[in-house]
Amino acid sequence: MGKSHPICGISDHNVPLPQSWDNFMAMSETKADIARYLSDTLQSKAEKLNGRRELVIEGGFKDVLKSFSNKLDVPELAANH
């Protein structure tokens, strides 16, 4: 059998869940793809909080040093590890 490849390009909630979750999550590319999708999705939904709550996201973005808060400037959260 050939080498398996991660499911990349998760771009919306219509991507079906895999049959073998353990194998799916064993691939670092897949984990990064899921983290990126979740961070981008959460950031896009932050405006619905209408300032009632603060949402802070650190990591998971394509830019590994990006941090997000819907209320504050959070450059001090940037990490490189």
MDAnalysis code that builds the backbone (N, CA, C; Angstrom):
import MDAnalysis as mda
import numpy as np

u = mda.Universe.empty(243, n_residues=81, atom_resindex=np.repeat(np.arange(81), 3), trajectory=True)
u.add_TopologyAttr("name", ["N", "CA", "C"] * 81)
u.add_TopologyAttr("resid", np.arange(1, 82))
u.add_TopologyAttr("resname", ["MET", "GLY", "LYS", "SER", "HIS", "PRO", "ILE", "CYS", "GLY", "ILE", "SER", "ASP", "HIS", "ASN", "VAL", "PRO", "LEU", "PRO", "GLN", "SER", "TRP", "ASP", "ASN", "PHE", "MET", "ALA", "MET", "SER", "GLU", "THR", "LYS", "ALA", "ASP", "ILE", "ALA", "ARG", "TYR", "LEU", "SER", "ASP", "THR", "LEU", "GLN", "SER", "LYS", "ALA", "GLU", "LYS", "LEU", "ASN", "GLY", "ARG", "ARG", "GLU", "LEU", "VAL", "ILE", "GLU", "GLY", "GLY", "PHE", "LYS", "ASP", "VAL", "LEU", "LYS", "SER", "PHE", "SER", "ASN", "LYS", "LEU", "ASP", "VAL", "PRO", "GLU", "LEU", "ALA", "ALA", "ASN", "HIS"])
u.atoms.positions = np.array([
    [0.822, -1.180, 0.000],
    [0.000, 0.000, 0.000],
    [0.866, 1.242, 0.000],
    [0.348, 2.310, -0.595],
    [1.076, 3.569, -0.633],
    [0.984, 4.302, 0.682],
    [1.774, 5.325, 0.783],
    [1.786, 6.145, 1.991],
    [0.463, 6.907, 2.107],
    [-0.096, 6.934, 3.307],
    [-1.336, 7.685, 3.497],
    [-1.016, 9.159, 3.632],
    [-1.961, 9.980, 3.240],
    [-1.788, 11.423, 3.297],
    [-2.866, 12.029, 4.168],
    [-2.536, 13.106, 4.877],
    [-3.539, 13.738, 5.714],
    [-4.621, 14.390, 4.885],
    [-5.757, 14.572, 5.514],
    [-6.836, 15.310, 4.876],
    [-6.546, 16.775, 5.138],
    [-6.083, 17.472, 4.130],
    [-5.728, 18.872, 4.288],
    [-6.800, 19.740, 3.658],
    [-6.768, 20.994, 3.980],
    [-7.694, 21.922, 3.376],
    [-9.049, 21.951, 4.052],
    [-9.092, 21.642, 5.346],
    [-10.355, 21.745, 6.059],
    [-10.754, 23.214, 6.034],
    [-11.842, 23.498, 5.343],
    [-12.215, 24.890, 5.165],
    [-13.625, 25.209, 5.652],
    [-14.397, 24.182, 5.974],
    [-15.730, 24.447, 6.503],
    [-16.227, 23.251, 7.301],
    [-17.389, 23.393, 7.871],
    [-17.934, 22.359, 8.745],
    [-18.494, 21.158, 7.986],
    [-18.412, 21.155, 6.672],
    [-18.949, 20.046, 5.880],
    [-17.957, 18.911, 5.654],
    [-16.726, 19.059, 6.141],
    [-15.741, 17.991, 5.990],
    [-16.151, 16.847, 6.915],
    [-16.354, 15.652, 6.365],
    [-16.812, 14.544, 7.211],
    [-15.733, 14.083, 8.195],
    [-16.180, 13.597, 9.334],
    [-15.243, 13.030, 10.302],
    [-14.698, 11.713, 9.765],
    [-13.451, 11.414, 10.071],
    [-12.842, 10.189, 9.563],
    [-13.382, 8.942, 10.261],
    [-13.240, 7.810, 9.598],
    [-13.645, 6.532, 10.190],
    [-12.685, 6.122, 11.309],
    [-11.393, 6.383, 11.111],
    [-10.391, 6.017, 12.113],
    [-9.802, 7.299, 12.710],
    [-10.407, 7.764, 13.803],
    [-9.982, 9.017, 14.430],
    [-8.533, 8.960, 14.901],
    [-8.093, 7.824, 15.453],
    [-6.714, 7.708, 15.939],
    [-5.712, 7.891, 14.806],
    [-5.954, 7.250, 13.681],
    [-5.052, 7.402, 12.530],
    [-5.086, 8.826, 11.995],
    [-6.275, 9.391, 11.951],
    [-6.456, 10.755, 11.464],
    [-5.665, 11.741, 12.325],
    [-5.777, 11.620, 13.635],
    [-5.108, 12.543, 14.542],
    [-3.620, 12.253, 14.707],
    [-3.148, 11.139, 14.223],
    [-1.730, 10.803, 14.316],
    [-0.894, 11.633, 13.340],
    [-1.531, 12.275, 12.389],
    [-0.804, 13.040, 11.376],
    [-0.699, 14.509, 11.801],
    [0.526, 14.997, 11.936],
    [0.722, 16.374, 12.415],
    [0.121, 17.400, 11.459],
    [0.128, 17.113, 10.166],
    [-0.463, 18.045, 9.204],
    [-1.965, 18.180, 9.446],
    [-2.602, 17.093, 9.802],
    [-4.035, 17.111, 10.068],
    [-4.331, 17.920, 11.320],
    [-3.534, 17.735, 12.358],
    [-3.739, 18.494, 13.593],
    [-3.590, 19.988, 13.334],
    [-2.586, 20.369, 12.564],
    [-2.379, 21.782, 12.236],
    [-3.549, 22.321, 11.426],
    [-4.077, 21.523, 10.527],
    [-5.213, 21.928, 9.708],
    [-6.449, 22.150, 10.565],
    [-6.693, 21.264, 11.512],
    [-7.835, 21.407, 12.412],
    [-7.670, 22.645, 13.290],
    [-6.477, 22.854, 13.834],
    [-6.223, 24.027, 14.676],
    [-6.438, 25.312, 13.884],
    [-5.968, 25.339, 12.652],
    [-6.133, 26.521, 11.800],
    [-7.621, 26.784, 11.534],
    [-8.358, 25.735, 11.201],
    [-9.794, 25.875, 10.942],
    [-10.523, 26.404, 12.189],
    [-10.222, 25.833, 13.348],
    [-10.887, 26.262, 14.581],
    [-10.551, 27.713, 14.939],
    [-9.283, 28.082, 14.842],
    [-8.879, 29.454, 15.171],
    [-9.527, 30.454, 14.222],
    [-9.491, 30.172, 12.929],
    [-10.101, 31.075, 11.948],
    [-11.614, 31.179, 12.140],
    [-12.262, 30.058, 12.431],
    [-13.708, 30.049, 12.621],
    [-14.092, 30.823, 13.883],
    [-13.377, 30.577, 14.978],
    [-13.663, 31.310, 16.217],
    [-13.469, 32.815, 16.030],
    [-12.393, 33.189, 15.348],
    [-12.144, 34.611, 15.112],
    [-13.277, 35.224, 14.293],
    [-13.739, 34.524, 13.284],
    [-14.803, 35.070, 12.442],
    [-16.132, 35.195, 13.191],
    [-16.322, 34.424, 14.241],
    [-17.561, 34.473, 15.034],
    [-17.491, 35.467, 16.191],
    [-16.323, 36.030, 16.453],
    [-16.126, 36.903, 17.614],
    [-17.042, 38.114, 17.602],
    [-17.381, 38.641, 16.450],
    [-18.229, 39.828, 16.394],
    [-19.621, 39.565, 16.983],
    [-20.053, 38.311, 16.984],
    [-21.364, 37.969, 17.543],
    [-21.400, 38.101, 19.064],
    [-20.237, 38.242, 19.688],
    [-20.187, 38.416, 21.136],
    [-20.612, 39.824, 21.546],
    [-20.614, 40.753, 20.595],
    [-21.065, 42.137, 20.824],
    [-20.436, 42.785, 22.049],
    [-19.190, 42.474, 22.323],
    [-18.499, 43.081, 23.448],
    [-18.903, 42.557, 24.818],
    [-19.805, 41.606, 24.862],
    [-20.235, 41.053, 26.150],
    [-19.180, 40.150, 26.765],
    [-18.422, 39.495, 25.947],
    [-17.378, 38.572, 26.401],
    [-16.112, 38.857, 25.600],
    [-14.991, 38.496, 26.186],
    [-13.737, 38.615, 25.458],
    [-13.326, 37.239, 24.968],
    [-12.944, 37.186, 23.720],
    [-12.427, 35.961, 23.124],
    [-10.956, 36.176, 22.816],
    [-10.108, 35.319, 23.361],
    [-8.677, 35.384, 23.105],
    [-8.264, 34.066, 22.467],
    [-7.572, 34.161, 21.346],
    [-7.102, 32.968, 20.644],
    [-5.593, 33.106, 20.479],
    [-4.875, 32.108, 20.881],
    [-3.418, 32.072, 20.715],
    [-3.071, 30.776, 20.020],
    [-2.539, 30.900, 18.840],
    [-2.108, 29.718, 18.100],
    [-3.179, 29.190, 17.168],
    [-2.730, 28.311, 16.291],
    [-3.634, 27.687, 15.344],
    [-3.760, 28.430, 14.036],
    [-3.243, 29.649, 13.961],
    [-3.343, 30.423, 12.729],
    [-2.214, 30.052, 11.767],
    [-2.398, 30.396, 10.505],
    [-1.340, 30.150, 9.524],
    [-0.061, 30.889, 9.938],
    [-0.213, 32.130, 10.400],
    [0.909, 32.885, 10.961],
    [1.078, 32.406, 12.397],
    [2.125, 31.654, 12.661],
    [2.293, 31.007, 13.968],
    [2.473, 31.997, 15.115],
    [2.770, 33.250, 14.823],
    [2.945, 34.256, 15.867],
    [1.685, 35.077, 16.106],
    [0.617, 34.780, 15.391],
    [-0.613, 35.564, 15.501],
    [-1.367, 35.246, 16.787],
    [-1.869, 36.298, 17.411],
    [-2.770, 36.212, 18.553],
    [-3.987, 37.051, 18.215],
    [-5.111, 36.749, 18.826],
    [-6.331, 37.499, 18.548],
    [-7.112, 37.727, 19.834],
    [-7.624, 38.931, 19.974],
    [-8.598, 39.253, 21.014],
    [-9.608, 40.194, 20.377],
    [-10.874, 39.991, 20.672],
    [-11.883, 40.884, 20.119],
    [-11.988, 42.191, 20.913],
    [-11.206, 42.335, 22.000],
    [-11.254, 43.554, 22.799],
    [-9.905, 44.257, 22.941],
    [-8.825, 43.515, 22.979],
    [-7.521, 44.097, 23.287],
    [-6.484, 43.757, 22.229],
    [-5.433, 44.566, 22.187],
    [-4.267, 44.249, 21.390],
    [-3.428, 43.281, 22.224],
    [-3.136, 42.094, 21.705],
    [-2.477, 41.067, 22.514],
    [-1.151, 40.564, 21.916],
    [-0.262, 41.468, 21.517],
    [0.999, 40.975, 20.938],
    [1.857, 40.216, 21.941],
    [1.683, 40.489, 23.234],
    [2.494, 39.814, 24.245],
    [2.195, 38.324, 24.339],
    [1.098, 37.879, 23.738],
    [0.780, 36.452, 23.766],
    [1.509, 35.674, 22.679],
    [2.114, 36.362, 21.736],
    [2.801, 35.691, 20.628],
    [3.889, 34.768, 21.167],
    [3.898, 33.552, 20.659],
    [4.897, 32.567, 21.084],
    [5.482, 31.900, 19.851],
    [6.658, 31.381, 20.000],
    [7.314, 30.688, 18.907],
    [7.886, 29.393, 19.449],
    [7.007, 28.404, 19.626],
    [7.445, 27.096, 20.112],
    [6.598, 26.014, 19.523],
])
